[in-house]
C-alpha cells in the first residue's frame, strides 16, 4: 500500500473510530444508569466523559490493528521490542535501555521540577502521611507509569510510527504519529452531552463535544505543541536505538515524576515566570520544556550515522559499517589473543600504537600519561571523527583507507581508550620510501609529485581540510607512483568550503615533508602545483608552498 492510499484508509478508520466510540459510550452510560448499583458506580465513578475516552482507546486500538495490517505490519514480533534484524545496534539489554531512558527523564523532567520548587513556582503540599504511605504512593505511580509507557510506546512508536515510516518515510511518520499522540491527550467530551433526549442526538452531541477540543485555551495550545515535540523526540529515540525500550524508560520516568510532583506539590499563583517553568504539574506548558525537548532531539540527531551497526566483542562496543560486521567478528575471533598488543608494529609513541594484524591495520589510543591524559580523556574522540570522514570520503571516491570497525572505551564518561581498524591496502608502501630515493628519475619524481598534489587537491575539492597529510600518512601503489592513498585521517576536518588560509596551512605541512626529503627544487614545485591547480578549486590555486 502506498502512502496516499494508506492516508485515505486511515482517515476513514479514524472517522469510524470516533463514531463507534460515541455510540458505544452512550450505550454504556445508558446501561449503567438503568442498571444502577455497583456497575454504575464503577463505570461512572469519574464521569461519563471517562467512559468516552476509554471507548476511544478501545476502538482506536482496533482501528490501529486494521490499518497497520493493511500496511504490512508483521504481527506481535513487529512491535519494536527488538531492533530490526534482531540485533540491538548498541549492544545493550532491554533493562539497560529502560534504565537509560529513565535516567534521561530524571536529568530533564526531574531537574526541571526541582527548579520550579527551588524558584518558588511550586511548593510542597503539607500532608498528614507517614513514610510508608508516601512510599506506597510513589510505588503506585511508578507501576502506573511503567504500564502506561509500555502500552503507549508499543502502540505509537513500536507499531504506528515504524509502519508509517516504511510507507511514507521517517519524518512524515514522526510528525503524523506525534500530532495524533498529542491530540489524543485533548479529546475531552463534555459530560453534559450525555444528557438529553434521543439516542442519535446524544451520540452526535458526544461526538461534537469530543472534537471541539474545549480544553484548548491559548496556554494549552502551547502544551499540545510540546506534547507533539515530545512525540517527535521519542520517535527519534526509537529510530536511533532500533527498539522502544529507551522510549519506555523515558516515558515511564516522565509519568512517574509528573504524577508524584502533582500529588506532593501545589502551584504558586504568585509566580511571575509561568511561561518559563510551566504552571501545570506535567510541565508541558513551559518554555524550558520546549528547550529541553529540542536539546534531547539535537543529541539524538548527533548520534551514529545512518546504517551503522554495533556489536559487542571482547567487552567493547564496536561500531562497523553495515557490510563489514560479519568480517570484523570473524577477524576478532581469530585474533582475540593478539589484539591490541600483537601484530607487526608500524609505529608507536606514548598513547598510540599502529600495527598490522591479519590483513587489518589497527590504531590503538590510550592515556599517554601526565597532563596529556587529561586532554585525551576530556576532548572529543579522534577515532569517531576519522571514521566518519573516511566513510564520507570513500563515498565521494577519494582514495582513503577503508574503516572496518572503531570503538571508544569510556569510564565515568571519560575516554580511556579508543581503537580504529582499517583494511590493509595491499601492494602499497609508504611515500616516505620513495622520497628517500636520491637518484630518482625525473619522470618518477614528476609522477610522485603529481599524485601527491592530486591527493591534497581532492580533499580540498570535497570541502575537507587535511592538516596532517605528511609523507608517512600516505601510501603509494607499487608500480604506480602516482596512485596514492591517505591512511591516517586524524587531522581531517570537514569545512564545507575550504578557505585559502586553511588550504595554505595544509600545503605548508605537505611542503615541509617534501623539503625534508629534498624534493622542493624549482622543477619539483612546478610539477606539484601544476597537478594541484588542475584539480583544486580555482580560488585555492597557488604557485609555491607557503613559507
N, C-alpha and C positions, 0 to 999 in steps of 0.2 A: 504494500500500500504506500503510495507516495504522500508527500506532506499535505498537499491540497485536499486529497480525499480523506486523509486522517483528520484534518481540521474540521471539515464538514461533518464527518461522522461523529466526532467528539462533541461538537456543538449540539447536534441532535440528542446525544446521550445526556448532555448537561441539562437541556430543557426537560427531557423526560424525567431526570432525577429530581428536579425542582418540583415538577407537577406531582409525581408519585409520592415524594416526601410530604407535600402539603396534604394530599388526600389521606395518606396513612396516619399522619399526626392528628388530623381532625377525627378520624375514626377511633383512634386510640383514646383521645381525650374524651370523646362522647361515651365510649365504653367504660372508661374509668368513672366518669360522673354518674353513669347509670348503675354500675355495679356497686360502687362505694367501698367502704371497708378498707382493709389493708392494701388491696390492689390499688385503690385510688390514692391512698396516702403515699405509697411507694412511687407511683407514676407521676403524680402531680406535686410531689414534695417541693420541687424548685420551680414550679410553674409550667404552664403548657408550652411556653417557648423552648424549654429544655427538651421537651418531647420532640418538637420540630427539629431541633439541632441533632438529636440522636437519630431521627429518621433520615435526615440529610446525610449523616455519616454512613448509615447502613446502605442506603441506596447509592450513595457515592462510591462505596467500595465495590458494589455490584457493577456499576457503570464503568469503573476503572478496570475491573477484570475483563469486561466485554471489549473495551476499547483497546487495551494492550494486547489481548489475544489476537485481535484483528491485525495489530501492527507487528506481530511476530514475537510476542513475549513467549519465553520457553518454559514457563511453569515455575514452581517454587524454587528450583535451583537458580533461577534468574532474578533473584530479589536483591542483589547487591551484597549478599552476605559474604561472598568470596569475590576476589578480583577476577577480571576476565581472564580466562585460560586456567583459572585455579591457583595461580601463584601470586602471593602478596608481593607487590612491587617494592615494598620497603622492608621485607623480611621481619615483620612484626606480627605477634599473635593478636587475636581479637581482643584479649584482655588489655594488652599494651595499647592498642588503638583506642579503646574506650577510655583508658586512663589518660592518654594524651589529649583526647578531646575534652575530658573533664578538667584537665589542667589548663587548657585554653579558656574554658568557661570561668575557672577560678581567677585566672590572671586578667580577665577582661571584665566580665559582669561582677565578679566578686570585688575587684578593686574599685570599680565604678560605684557600687552600692556602698562600699566603705567610705568613699569620698563624700557621698551625699550625707552620711552620718556625721563625718568629721566637719563638714561645712554647714551643718545645721538644716539641710533641706529636709531631712527626716530625723526622727528621734525615736528611741526605744520606747515601746508601749509598756507601762507598768502592769505587771501581771502577777496574780497570786497563784503561781505554779511552781511545783517542785522541780528538781533537776530531772527526775525520772520522766515527768510529764513533758518537759521540754525536749528531752531526747526522743520520746515517743512521737512527738510532732515532727521532729526532724527526720526520723526514720520513715514515717508515713509519707512525707513529701519526697524523700529520696526514692522510695519504691514507686510512687506515682510518677515521678519524673522519668524514671527508667522505663516504665511501661509505656507512657505516652511517647517518649522519644523513639522507642523501638517500633511502635506501630506506625507513627507518622513518618519516620525516616525510611522504613521499609516501603510504605505506600508511595511517598512523594519522591524521595531521592533514589531509593533502590529499584522501584518499578517504573513510575511515571517518567521521571527525568531520564533515566537510562534508555527506555524505549523511545521516548521522544527524540533523544539525541541521535539515535540510529536513523530515525525517519527524517528529521528536519535539521540536524546539526546541533552542536553543543550550546551556542549562545541562544538561539531561539528556544531550545528546550529549557535552558536555565531560566530565561525570562518568563516563559509561559507557566512553568510549574511553580515559580516563585510568586508570580502575581496571583495565581489560583490559591496558593498556600496562604498568602496574606489576606486575600478577600474572604477566605473561609472563616477567618477569625472575627469577621464583622457581619456575618449573616446572623442577624438577631431579630427574629419576628416579634411582633407586638402581641402580648398576651391577650389584649382586648379583641384582637382579630378572631379569636376562637369563640367569642360570644356573638349572638345574633341569630337570625332565623335563616333557614335554608342551608342545606348541606353544601351545595355547589358555591353559593355566595360566600360561605365561610372559608371554603378551600381557596377561593380566589383572593379573599382578604388576607389569608395567611401567606399566600404566595406573594402578594403585592407588598406586604409589610416586610417580608424576608428580603426582597430585592430593593427595598427603599434605603437600606444602609443608614437607618435613622441615627445610629451611634456615631456616624462620621462627621463630627464637628471639624472645623479647620485644624484644631490641635490633633485630632485623631487621624486626619489625612497624613500628617507627618509621621504618626505612629505606624500607619499602614505602609508608608514608603519604607520605613526602617525594617518592617517585617518582610517586605519583598526583597530588600537588600540582604537581609539575613538569609532568605531562601537562596539567593544567588551565591552567597558566600558558602552555604552548606553544599550547594551543587559543585562549587569549585573544590571543596574539601573532598567530596566523593570522587571527582574527576582526578584529583591528584593522587589519592590513596588507592583508588580502584575498588573500594568497598565502602559500606555505610558505617563502619564501626566507629571511626573518629567522629562522624556526624552524630551518632547516637550518644557518645560521651559528651560532646559539646552541648547538644540539645538537652540531655538529661541534667547536666550541670547547670545550665541556664534556668531550667524549670525549677530545680531544687533551690537555687539561690533566690530566684524571684518569689517563690511561694513562701519560703521561710522568712524572707525580708518583709513580705506583705503581712505575715502573721505577727511578727515580733516588732514592727515599727509603724509609726504614724507619719503622715505628711505634714510638714510645717507650712501653713498657709502664708506665713510672713516672708517666706524665702523669695528673694527677688530674681534668682537666676534659673527659673524653671526651664527655659529653653535650652540651657546648657546641660544641666544634670538630670533633667526629667522630673516630672511631677508624679507620674504613675509608678507603682512598685515594679512593673515589668520593664521600666527604663526605655521603652521603645519610642517615647516622645521627647527624647533629649538629643541635642546636637553631638554630645560626647559619644553617644551610642552610634551615631552615623559615622563619626571619625574612627571609632573602634572597629566597626564592621569593614570600613574601607581599608584600614590598616591590615586586618586579617586577610582580606581579599588580595591586597598587594603582596603580602607574604606568600600566600598560596600560589599566586601567579608567578612569583620569582623562584619557584621550585624547580624540580627536574624538568629536563627537556621532554617534549612530546615523544612517546615511543621508547623512552629509556627504560631498560629493565634493571631490576635489582635482585641480587642473590646473596645469601649469607654463606660464606665459606671460611673455615678456619677462625670463626669468631668475629669476622669482619664483614660488614655490609658493603658489598661491591656494587658499582653501577657499570652497566655494559650497554653498548648499542644492541638493538633487538636481534640482529643476526649473529652476534658474537657470544651470546651467553653460553650455549652448549659447548662451544670450542674452549671457552675460558674455564668452564667447570672441569672439562677433561684435562686441560693443562695444569690446573691447580691440583687435581687428583694425582697426576704423575709427579709433580714437583713439590708436593706438600713438605717434604723433609728439607728441600734445598732453598725454599723461598722464606725470607728475603736475603738470607746470608750467603747463598751459593751463587753459582754461575760464573761466567768469565767477566771479570770486572773491567769496565771501560774507564771509569774514573770514580774517584771518591774524595770527598772533603768533609770537614765537620758538618754533620747534619744532613748529608746527602750521599747516596751511593747509586751508581748506574752500572747495570750488569746485563749480560746476555745469557739467557737460560732457555734452552729447548725451543728455539725459534721465536722467542719473545724478548724484548728489551724492557726491563723494569727500572723505574726510578723510585727510590725509597727515601723519603724525607723523615727526619726525626729531630728532636730537640738538639741543637748544636752545642748547647752549654752557654753559661754566662747570660748576659743581658739579651743576647740574640734569641735565647729560648723564650723569653717573654714576648718578643716581637713575633716569633713563629707561632706561639700559642694564641695571640690576640688578632693577628692580621688575617684577612680573608684568604681562603685556600688558593694556592697557585695551581694545584692539580685540577681543581674544578674548572678554573678559567682556561687552562691549557687544553683540557679535554673538549670543552665546549667550542673553543676556537678551532681545534683540529677537525671536529665533525663538520663545522660550518665551512671551513676552507676546503676540505675534501669534496663537499657537495658542490663547491664552486669550481672544482677542477684543479686546485693547487696541489703541487707535489709535497705533501707533508706526511709524516708517519701516521699510520692508522691506529687510533686508540682502540684497545680491546677491552680494557677494564680500568676503573680507577676507584679509589676509596679514601675517605678521611676518617681517622680514628680520633675520637674526642673523649675527654674526661672532664665532667662538670662543665661542659660547654667549651672547653679549651682544646685546641688542636694538640694532639700528642704525636701522631704520625700520619703520613699520607703516602699513597702509592699511585703510580701511573704505569700501566702495562701497555706497550705498543707492539705491533707486529714488526719483526725484523725485516729490514729492507735488504734483500739478498743481492749478491753480486754488486755490492757498492762499498766504497771505502771513504774515510773522512777526507774532506777537501784539504785538510792540513798536509796530508802526504803529497798531494800534487804541488802545493805551494812551496814545498821544501826542495823541489827539483830546480837546481841552479842552472842546468843546461837545457831547460825545456825549449822545444822548437817554437818559433813564432806562431805557427798555426795552432799549436796546442795551447799556448798562452791566450791567444785571442778567443778560442773556443771556451776555455775555462772562465775567462773574464766575462764573456757574453752570457754564459749560463748563470753565473753568479749575479750578474746585473739583472737578468730577466727574472730571477727568483725574487730579488729585492723589489723590483717593479711590480711583480704580481701581487705582493702583499699590499702595496700602496694603492694599486688599481682597485682592489676589493675593499678598500676602506680600513685596512689593518696596518698598525704600526708594529714593527718587529725590532725592538731595541737591542736584541741580542743575537743578531744574525752573523755571528762570528764564524770563522772557518771551522772550528771544532764542532759546531752545531749544524754543519751541512755535510751531506754525503753525496758522492759523485758516482754515477753508474760506471762500472768497469767497461772500458771500450767505448764509452760515450761521454767525453769530458764536459759537454755542455748539458748533460742530464743530471740535474741536482735536486736534492730533497732536503727540506728543513725537518730536523728531527727533535729539536728542543724548542718548545713554544712557550716557555715560562715568561719570556719577555714580550709576548704578543698581546696587543690590546686593540679592541675594535674602536675605531674613531668615527666611523661613518664617512667622513671626508677628511683625509689626512692633510694637515696643514703643511706649508713649506717648511716651517720651523721644525715640526715633528719629523718630516722626511729628511731634513738635513742632519738631525741627531742620529737617525737610523744609518744614514750614509756615512756619517763620521765613524760609527763603530765598524762598518764594513771597511772603510779606508784604513783604519788602524790595523785590521787583520792583514790587509794586503801590504801595507807599509812594513809591518814586522817581518814579512816574508820576502821583501824586496821586489814586490810586484806593482810598484807605483811609478814606473818610468813613464815618460810622456805618452809613448805609444800604448802602454797598458791602460792609462787613464782614459785615453781617447777611445780605445776599444770598449772599455767598460761603459762609458756614458753614451756611446753610440747605441749600444743594445738597451741600456736603461731608458733613454729618451724615446726609443721606439715603442716601448711597452708601458711606460708610466703615463699618468695624466699630464696634459700639456703644461699645467701650472707648476708642476714639480720638476720640470726639466732643468738639468744643470750641466756644467762643463768640467767641474773638478770636485774633489772631495773637500768638505768643509775643514778648515784648519782648526 
